[in-house]
């Protein structure tokens, strides 16, 4: 069943204030938020809060093992020094990626191209934008979802890696 009169949020590169995504009126705690609190979402974040958010953001990208959260929500970090094969990665996205992965992002290197690719996935939609390499080539992905089989997903991603990274553009 589709929701009647869904709220549509316009954004650029997926930048939407977090409270607009999390407080969607489905839980009793959402109703406790006052109109005044709602208006704060649209105000600029104070510098000290932005610094705190940035330091937390940097923390996520350190070399930690997978992050675990409450109620089965987890994140998987994947890195490889070899490039993906484009067709194998496309097969992973189309046929192997669990529907319980709701967000993913990263830097991708394909054997078939000399470009750097910035990957974003939200739900079933994804974008891949190309860029130039200015540092060492490697794949770096983070996937976020619920009740994920970390070992299986990492194995599936590893099977996307080209066996001989010396061929092609790389």
Secondary structure, 3 states (H helix, E strand, C coil): CCCCCCCCCCCCCCCCCHHHHHCCCCCHHHHCCCHHHHHHCCCCCCHHHHHHHHHHHHHHCCCCCCCECHHHEEEEEEEECCCECHHHHHHHHHHHCCCCEEEEEEEEEECCCCCEEEEEEECCEEEEEEECCCCCCCEEEEEEEECCCHHHHHHHHHCCECCCCCCCCC
